[in-house]
Amino acid sequence: MIHSLVCPETVSRVSSVLNRNSRQFGKKYLFDQDEETCWNSDQGPCQWVTLEFPQRICVSQLQIQFQGGFSSRRARLEGSQGSEALHNIVDFYPEDNNSLQTFSVPAAEVDRLKVTFEDTTDFFGRVVIYHLRVLGEKKV
């Protein structure tokens, strides 16, 4: 059964936050399911989000909702188990719009993920994300 894998014990990190204003644009807003909040990165050539799960997972889908004009034309999902180096799982190509986009992921068992947003549509390299969901199964 496929379900959301991000839980309160999942540790997340982001490349940057607009004006370092975590109260208004912080990483916690990626997962709060609120249509009014978002993570807003600061400017830069490459933005990213990392997730460390409390247990091994098998990821099968990634869902992302960008703000149009602040998305990424090319993105990369990497993963690893334990202290292994990250390895590429899949490259994907989001559209520059406001809809929730779903990307299929080749089944990968990991406990750490990194989503890297390259070639952003914003001239300054900012990314705005309202929802980030990792779907799949928890491993025992």
Buried (B, 14 or more C-beta within 10 A) or exposed (E): EEEEBBEEEBEBEBBBBBEEEBEEBBBEBBBEEEEEBBBBBBBBEBBBBBBBBEEBBBBBBBBBBBBEBBBBEEBBBBBBEEEEEBEEBBEBEBEBEBEEBEBEBEEBEBBBBBBBBBEBBBEEBBBBBBBBBBBBBEEE
